[in-house]
Amino acid sequence: MSRQRTTIAQRTVTAFDTGVGQVAAAKDDAWVTTGRAARELGLRRAEFDLGVRLGRIRTEAGRAPGERRVARAEIERLRAGPGFPEALRRSVHAVGTAEGADLLGVAKTRFTRLARLGLLVPVAFHLNRYRAVVWLYLADELRLFGDDEKHAALLTGRMPEGLRGLLDSGIDLRPRNWRSRHLGFLLREAEGPWARAGAVASFLDPLHVAQVVRDPYDRSRLNTFRRRPPGGANPESPGARIAADLMTARDDDEIAWLRADLARLVDEARAHHPAPRPSTSCRPTSAPEPLASRRPVLGPQPARPA
């Protein structure tokens, strides 16, 4: 009888373990890593990352901190789209100044002027071997700009006088326009109020953050959600410092609205989940006075003999 009960128990455990394993395998199979997703979609890694930033490809947080993953259903959705894979690849195709100028049929100098004026908005950047910033633009957006009849005068002939004055003043809106675009990506990716506040704080100098978020515990919580500039370089490297400079707001009006957004988002985050603070029961109390320093309570003393 004992042997029979043991056999039944073993079968029950084996069946239970097999079922759990199948469920776990099914759950794991519903997600793939970002690298595998890029391969299955026929994209280079840079194209895949750009597609994520643009919202073309949806990802979710993985199991490990900072890890992202892609649902199998999302891959199937993209693969079922019209014109796949060429249409998807075209939507994330980014070009530099030379290729962008060719698309618009203008000289590279005119293309750069249009970008400095904020008429052409960069979608990404990288540093070349000389540590010069190379801005990248979506090819589809450039085609739309060139096909718009309202822009015909900007592509040929002399620049309008007002725009020439701005260029002579040294205006360059490429970093600011890229920051605005990158902030939109970080906010879409953020999960929770503190993450959204941290995304905004990533574009402000630490001094501005300290002026807006005066509570040290709130600031410590916020700093865990600040995002580093893209590139993944050593934070102390010259390239990383250049990227950090590009990611930091410089114009007064840009700083003002970022500060206002940060204050609002921190208030929302604090109301949703206050930053952790030391427990009052764990705070050290004042130490007892050492015995040697305590003065005895003295009563009446006997008179000394004369």
N, C-alpha and C positions, 0 to 999 in steps of 0.2 A: 504493500500500500504506500509506504514511504517513497519507494522508487517511482511509483506511478505519479504521486503528487509532484515529485521533483521534475519529472519529464514534462508534465503539464506546465509547471512554473517556468521551466526553461523555454518551452515553446511560446509562452505568453511574453516573456522578456524579449525573446528573439523577434517576435512579430512586432512588439512595441518599438524596439530599437530600429527595425527596418523601416517602420512607418515614419518615425522621427527623421531618419536619415533621408528618406524620400522627400519629406516636406522641406528639410533644410536645403537639399540639393535643388528643389524646385524654386525656393526663394533665392538662392544664390544665382541660379540660371536666369532669373528675371532681371539681373543687373550685370553690366560689364564695366571694365575699367575704361578710363578715357582713352588710353592708348589703343585698346582693342576696338573701341567704338570708332576711332579715327581710321583704323585700317579697314573696318567693315564698310565705312562710308566713302572710302577711296580718297581721303583727305590727308595732306601732310599735317604734321602736328601743329605748325603755325596756323594753317588754315582752320583746323579744328578749333584751336583756342580762340581764334578771331570769331568763328561762328558762335561759340559760347558767349563771348562778350557782347556780340550783336543781338543775342537772343534767338538766333536761328536754331541753335541746338540746346535743348534743355538738359541740365544736369542737376543732381541732388547731392547732398552731403553724404560721404561714405562713412565707414565705421571708424576709421582713424581720423584724428584731428587734421583738418586741412585737406583731406582726401575728397575727391569728387567722383561720382560714378554716373553712368547713363543707363536708363531703363531700356530693356530689350524692346518694349513697345515704342519708345521714342525712335530707336533705330529703324524699326519697321515703318513708322510713320514717314520718316524722311525718305526711305527707300521707295515708298509707294507714291512719292510726290511726282508731279509731271516733270519729265526731262531729266530724271535722276540718271547718272550722277552729275552730268554736265551743268544742270541748272544750279545745283547746290554748290558745286565748285566755283561757278561764276559768281555766285552771290557773296562769296568770301574772298574773292580775288583782290588783293591789295597791290598797289603799284607805287613806285617812287616818283620823284620829280621828272626824270627823263621820260619814262613810259607814260606818265600822266600828261606831260606836255604833248606827246605824240597823239594821245587819245583826243585831246582838245584841238590839236592842230596849231599850237602856239609855241613860241620859243620858251626855253626853260626859265629865262629871266621873268617873262610875263606870268608864267605859271606860279613862280615863287611869290611875285607881287600879289596875285590874286589870293594865294594862301595866307600871306601876311595880313591882308585886309580882312580875313575871316570869311571870304566867299567860298573857299574850298576848305573843308574841315578834315583834318587828319584823323585816322582811326587807330593808328598805332605808331610806334617809333622804335628804332634801334640805333645803336652806336656802331659806327664803322671802326676800322682798325686805328684810325687817327682820333678816335673818341669824339667825332663830329656826329651831331644828331641827324639821323636820316628819317624824315617823316614819310609815312605811308598813307595812301588814300584808297578808298574803295573805288574800283574801276567803274562799277555800275553807277555810283553817284556822279562821277566825272562825266560819264556819257549823258546822264540826265541834265547836268549843268550845261553841257555843250549843245544839247538838242533844244534847249529853251531859247526861244527867239528873244526874250528879254535880255539875255546875256550876250547877244551878238556884238553889241558895241564894246563890251569889255574884252572880247577876244581879238578884235582888230582895231587898228587905228590908235589914236592917242588916248591915254587914260584921262578921264574927267579931272578937272582941276582940283576938286575937293578930295578925290582919292589920292592924287599926286601929293597934296599937302600932308595927308596922313602918312603916306610912305616916307616923305621927307622928314617927318617928325620921329621916325624910327619905329612905328607901330609894328607889332608882330603878335597876332592873335592865335597863332598856331598852338603854343603851349596851353593857353587858356581854353581854347575850343577842345583840345584833346582832354584836358582835365574834366570838362563838363561831360564829355562822352564817357570817360572812364568812371566817373562818379555814378553815372546812370547804371553802368554794369555792376559796380560793387553793391549798389542799393538793390538791384534785382536779385543778386546772389545772397544778400544778407538774410539771415534767419533769426529774427527776434529784434526787439528794440535796441538792445545794447550793440548788436552787430551793425545796425543802421547808423547809430550814433558814431560808432568807431569808423565806419566808412567815411563819414563827413569829416571827422577829426583827422583822417589820413591826409587831407589836403591843406591842413593848417599848420603853421609853425607851432611847436610846443608851447611857446610863450602865449600865443593867442588861446590855445586850449586851456592853459592854466588860468588865464583871465576869465574865461567863460565858465569853466568847471572848477570852482574854488575848493570844493570838498575833496580832500586827498583820497578818500576811499572810493568816491565816484570816479575820480581821475585814474586811480589804479585799475579799477574795473574797466574803464573805457580803453585804457592803453592795451589791454589784452586783445582788443578787437581792431586796433589800428592796422591798416594794411600797408605792406611794403610796396614800393614801386615795382612795376613789372620788370622782368629781366633775371631775377634770381641770383644776382651777383653778390659777392661778399659785401656786406654793408659798409665796410671800411675801404673798399676799392674806389679808385677815381670814377669808374663808370657808374657805380652805385650812387656816388655823391651827385653826379650829373643828373641821374634819373630822379633822385630825391628832390633836387632843385626844380626840375620840370614839374614835379607833382605838387609842389607847394605854391599856394596862391600868392600872387604878388600885388595885384591891383586892389586899391582900397575898396571899391564897390564889391568886388568878388569876395574879399575877406569879410566884408560886412554881412553879406547874405549867408556865407558859410557859418559865421559865428551865430547868426540868428537861428539858422537851421539846427546847429549843434545844441544850442540852449534848449530849443523845443524838444529835440529828440532825447536829450538826457533827462528832461523832466518826464517824458513819457516812459523812458526806460526805468527811471527811479520808481515811478508809480507802479509799473508792471512787476519789477523784481528789484528791490533795493540792493545796492552793493553790500557785500558781506562786511561786517565790522566785528572787532573783537568783542567777545561777550563780557558784560560787566562783571559777571561772577568770576571771570578769569583774570581780571585786572589785579595787579599786586597791591596789597594794602600797605600802609605804613608799617615799617618794622618796629617791633617792641623795643623799648629803651633798654640798653644793656644793663645788666644787674649792677655792674661796677659804677655806673653813673647815677644810679638811683640814690636819692638822699633819704636816709632813714627818718622816720617821724620820731622826733625827740620829745620826751616828757620833761617834767621839772627835774633839774639836775641838783644833786646834793651840794651843799656849800662846801667850798674848799677850806681846809684848816688854815688858820692864820699863821 
